[in-house]
Amino acid sequence: MQKKTLQAALGHPETALTAFEVPTTVLSNKPVNAEYHLLVVSAPEEILACTPGQFFNLLCPVSDAHSPYLRRPMSIYGFDRHKRRLSFLYKVAGEGTGALTALKRGAILPVLGPLGHGYSIKDDWQKLLIVARGVGLATLAPLAQYARQQGRQVTAICSARSQAALLSTDYFRQLGVNVIALTDEDGTSDTQNLRSIIEKQIAENGVDAFYTCGSNRLLAMLQELSRHYGIEGQVALEQQMACGLGMCQCCVRPFNRDGEQVQLRVCREGPVFDLMEAIPC
Amino acid sequence: MLDLSVNLGGLQLANPIMPASGTFSEDLADVFDLDVIGAHVTKTITREKRSGNPTPRVCEVKGAMLNAIGIPSKGIEHFLTHTVPFFNRYQAPLVASISAPSADEFARLCEEVSVEGVAAIEVNISCPNIEEDGKAFAMRPHTTSNVLNKLRQATDKPLWAKLSPNTGEVTEVALAAQEAGADALVVANTLLAMAIDIRSRKPKLGNLMGGLSGPALKPITLRMAYQCAKAVSIPVIGCGGIATLDDVLEYLIAGASAVQVGTATFISPMTMVHLVGELQEYMRTNNITSLSEIIGSVRDDEASDKPVMQEIGQ
């Protein structure tokens, strides 16, 4: 048994292991506002060689109230290899996230990851514009941190229902990100206003690349602006998943790639894709 | 010396733990060394490229999942130029799972995948069959016979027939497959099922119906593996709801010579690695030197409640 397990753990000489099924220990799990929770776990160092935009597949705890069966994919909100910390920002929406809220300090949370392809920043992309709505910011937070470490100029347009629902704006400001907050309650988050703010950024400050995630509405708008102004970008997409590794082929979406429409796995070929390849659906 | 090896109709496996088709791919090499398991069973391929079913392709129900992936396939060319070379870096034998809408197309594909580097061919005769009005070949003995006869003529490789749990004639189907020249049976595939979202009143799968897999399926496919193992003389490979060592032992005791692990790998990708280690440990602890001491050891002749009644003094 030991020999086999050891052999498996070391991997095959020709294929390096990149994803790990390991237990983590909950350090804290608290609501940050009415809808969102922040979960911080202590994780082994080997799983923390992450790229912003990657995700983990979480084995949510089964209780009397919730019985999730499959794992739940969750994008990385923060990771710190030195401190061995990993964090997730999640919206309580269903069986899996409902179950997650029950995790108390000291509880064991089995995770699988890091998974998928994250964001990348081309060398000549000096001025980055991040556009996100709601919990989408969770995915973009590690990107903002990485971009700032790389000395890139980052502007983040954060949109939410209300001031209270705005997430991470203080964190973004601490990183030295120029934050523009828009809310439904202030009447500033409509598509037209958002578009004119982005166009103003392009005109006055210059934008080398767009980064976004989740929302189809934002994706469609950024694609239009991308075509019009010749600005490249990347988008992180969501899709219902099972295995998270690419085996089950459940999380496919259509993409335009090399002149034809292809079905790609969000977990494996993504979750981050070229902005223009993604098809809003 | 512990002997975990098993011979499946001429094909030697280092241990009886292997993946179920559709729940395994090159991608799992990210998580562990694939040579730890007994064999590599690919996702079913078709001759032509197929894009698969609309999403959602998977949903969960209590203790199980439903899937209607729809066999997306990159086609035979990709299989031969990418999949086979990838797996040939490993010692574990490669089992190619194939399917086709008609018996003739099936046989043609079977011939085409009979290449060096493919150790056995698993024929997925439990997928929808266009010629038979949406039914799978493995629903009936005569359709099973017909397709297996053609497949047998198409290859000299060991042929594994993957049976369906959706038939009421599993023993007859198993005998028909054996008669037509199958070298082993995989019992079974997923059970046709459905789930509906009560709020939207929409079926939870894009394809409306799909296959049930996971622990909830196990008692049904275990029963079928038992029935088939009783009826045929070729090896039976148990498949359905296996996640723990107890599940593996149950299938082996019922008469299966090896097992396939599917959905459990989605929940915990290291499952098969743990099962190999735990089976070894179980044999050591119980002084069992060969799997043959376990396989088919079910005490069904003593299954009546008579001994129990004696023990409680009736």
HADDOCK unambig.tbl for C-alpha pairs under 7 A between the chains (distance, minus, plus):
assign (segid A and resid 1 and name CA) (segid B and resid 277 and name CA) 4.14 0.50 0.50
assign (segid A and resid 1 and name CA) (segid B and resid 278 and name CA) 6.90 0.50 0.50
assign (segid A and resid 1 and name CA) (segid B and resid 280 and name CA) 6.35 0.50 0.50
assign (segid A and resid 1 and name CA) (segid B and resid 281 and name CA) 6.54 0.50 0.50
assign (segid A and resid 4 and name CA) (segid B and resid 36 and name CA) 6.39 0.50 0.50
assign (segid A and resid 4 and name CA) (segid B and resid 277 and name CA) 6.61 0.50 0.50
assign (segid A and resid 5 and name CA) (segid B and resid 273 and name CA) 6.78 0.50 0.50
assign (segid A and resid 5 and name CA) (segid B and resid 277 and name CA) 6.95 0.50 0.50
assign (segid A and resid 7 and name CA) (segid B and resid 33 and name CA) 6.89 0.50 0.50
assign (segid A and resid 8 and name CA) (segid B and resid 32 and name CA) 4.86 0.50 0.50
assign (segid A and resid 8 and name CA) (segid B and resid 33 and name CA) 4.65 0.50 0.50
assign (segid A and resid 8 and name CA) (segid B and resid 36 and name CA) 6.40 0.50 0.50
assign (segid A and resid 9 and name CA) (segid B and resid 32 and name CA) 6.04 0.50 0.50
assign (segid A and resid 11 and name CA) (segid B and resid 32 and name CA) 5.31 0.50 0.50
assign (segid A and resid 11 and name CA) (segid B and resid 33 and name CA) 4.31 0.50 0.50
assign (segid A and resid 12 and name CA) (segid B and resid 33 and name CA) 4.73 0.50 0.50
assign (segid A and resid 15 and name CA) (segid B and resid 29 and name CA) 6.69 0.50 0.50
assign (segid A and resid 16 and name CA) (segid B and resid 30 and name CA) 6.64 0.50 0.50
assign (segid A and resid 17 and name CA) (segid B and resid 29 and name CA) 6.92 0.50 0.50
assign (segid A and resid 17 and name CA) (segid B and resid 30 and name CA) 4.52 0.50 0.50
assign (segid A and resid 17 and name CA) (segid B and resid 31 and name CA) 5.50 0.50 0.50
assign (segid A and resid 17 and name CA) (segid B and resid 32 and name CA) 6.56 0.50 0.50
assign (segid A and resid 18 and name CA) (segid B and resid 30 and name CA) 5.10 0.50 0.50
assign (segid A and resid 18 and name CA) (segid B and resid 31 and name CA) 6.60 0.50 0.50
assign (segid A and resid 19 and name CA) (segid B and resid 30 and name CA) 5.55 0.50 0.50
assign (segid A and resid 19 and name CA) (segid B and resid 31 and name CA) 5.22 0.50 0.50
assign (segid A and resid 20 and name CA) (segid B and resid 31 and name CA) 5.85 0.50 0.50
assign (segid A and resid 69 and name CA) (segid B and resid 60 and name CA) 6.46 0.50 0.50
assign (segid A and resid 69 and name CA) (segid B and resid 63 and name CA) 6.23 0.50 0.50
assign (segid A and resid 69 and name CA) (segid B and resid 64 and name CA) 6.95 0.50 0.50
assign (segid A and resid 70 and name CA) (segid B and resid 60 and name CA) 6.82 0.50 0.50
assign (segid A and resid 70 and name CA) (segid B and resid 267 and name CA) 5.77 0.50 0.50
assign (segid A and resid 71 and name CA) (segid B and resid 267 and name CA) 6.07 0.50 0.50
assign (segid A and resid 242 and name CA) (segid B and resid 266 and name CA) 6.36 0.50 0.50
assign (segid A and resid 243 and name CA) (segid B and resid 266 and name CA) 4.35 0.50 0.50
assign (segid A and resid 243 and name CA) (segid B and resid 267 and name CA) 6.75 0.50 0.50
assign (segid A and resid 245 and name CA) (segid B and resid 27 and name CA) 6.14 0.50 0.50
assign (segid A and resid 246 and name CA) (segid B and resid 27 and name CA) 6.17 0.50 0.50
assign (segid A and resid 247 and name CA) (segid B and resid 23 and name CA) 5.69 0.50 0.50
assign (segid A and resid 247 and name CA) (segid B and resid 24 and name CA) 5.42 0.50 0.50
assign (segid A and resid 247 and name CA) (segid B and resid 25 and name CA) 5.37 0.50 0.50
assign (segid A and resid 247 and name CA) (segid B and resid 27 and name CA) 6.43 0.50 0.50
assign (segid A and resid 248 and name CA) (segid B and resid 22 and name CA) 6.39 0.50 0.50
assign (segid A and resid 248 and name CA) (segid B and resid 23 and name CA) 5.76 0.50 0.50
assign (segid A and resid 249 and name CA) (segid B and resid 69 and name CA) 6.91 0.50 0.50
assign (segid A and resid 250 and name CA) (segid B and resid 57 and name CA) 5.27 0.50 0.50
assign (segid A and resid 250 and name CA) (segid B and resid 58 and name CA) 6.19 0.50 0.50
assign (segid A and resid 250 and name CA) (segid B and resid 69 and name CA) 6.33 0.50 0.50
